[in-house]
Amino acid sequence: MDSEKITINMSVVDLGKVDLMVDEGFYSNRTDFIRTAIRNQLDRHDDDVRQSASRRASAVGVVRYNRKELKDVRAAGQRLRIAVVGMLILADDVSPELALETIESIQVSGVFRAGQAVKDALGERIG
């Protein structure tokens, strides 16, 4: 599974507590502690996330579209309203023109990966 690097700011006291937990062997390093804390909070709020995603008609996980899939959408005379909690990937073989013809809107809570030209073309459709 892909991961994204993030940066957080913590108080020096909280960071000291994390370092103490690492020094005592509860966690292998700061990253291990922070990932565990995040997973625990996400597990705790799993029902809330699912309900929110459902209200927004969002897919949860990794959603990927390539050129062939978008051409099939175009051939069916459809346009996509994409909503994802997790990651949306528009493959490198998707052209800006094809994206504009087939994607009506994009809403991503998480990470959106696509070529810069595709992102630029869809700019106003990304919410």
N, C-alpha and C positions, 0 to 999 in steps of 0.2 A: 504494500500500500504506500502511496506517495505521502510525503509529509512536507509541511511548510515550516520554515523557520520564522519565529516571531520573537519580538523583544518585549520584555516586561520591566516595569520599574517596581521595586519593592523597598519598603523601609529597611534601614540598616538593622533594626532589631529583628524583623521577620527573616531577613537574609541570614542573620546570625543563628536564628533558631533552625533554619534549614541546614546550615553548615553543621550545627551540633548534631542533628539527626543523621547526617551523612557520616560524621566522625564516629558516631556511636554504632554505625553499621546497619542502621535501619534501611538506608537507601544507598545505592552504589555511587551516586553523584547528585548534584543539584537538579539536573535534567530529569533523572529518574524520579525524584521527589515531586517535581512540578508536574510531570506527565501523570503520575499516580493521583495527585490531587485533582487534576483536571478530569481524569477519567471517573474518579469517584463522584465529582459534582455532576458530570454528564449522566452517569448512571442514576444518580439521585433524582434528576429532572427528566429522565427518559420519557415518561408519560407526557409531560408538558411539551417536550420537543415534538413528539409524535402528533399530539393534538394540534399544535401550532402549524406543523407541516401539512397536516390534513386540511385545516381551515384554508391554507394558502394553496391547496392542491399541488403541493411540492413533492418531488421525488426526494428520497433520502438515500444518500450514498454517492457513488461516482456515476455520472451520466456522460456518455460519449457519443458524438455524432461525427460521421465521416462523410465524404463526398457522395458516395453511393446512397447512403441513407437520406441525405438531404435531396438528392435528385429524385428519389422515390416519393418524398413528401411533395416536391414540386409537381411531379407527374400526376399525383393524386389530386392536385389543385388545392392543397392544404397549406396552411401557415402555422408555425409552431409558436406557442406561448410557453416558454421553458421556465420552470421554477424548480430550483434544486437547493437542498440543504446538504452540503458536502462539497462536491467538486463537479464542475461542468467542463468538459473538454471538447473543443471543436478541433478536429484533426487538421494536420498541416495541409492536407489535400483539399480543404474547403476554401474556396475563393471568396473574396469580399462580395462579389456579385451574387454568388449562389446563396451566401448567408443572408443578404438583403432580400432576395426573392422568397426565402423560405422561413425566416425567423421574424415573427412579429414583435416579440418582447423576450427579455431575459431578466430573471430575478435569481440571484445566487447569494445564499448565505453560506459563505465559505470561500472557495477558490474558483476562479474562472480562468481557464487556460485556452488561449487561441493565439494565432499569429497577430502581430500588432496591426497589420492592415485590416484584418477582419474585425478586431476590436474597434478600430477607428471608424470603419464603415457602419458598425452597429451602435456606435456611441450613444445616440439619443434613445435607442431601444433598450439600453441596459439600465435597469433600475436598482 
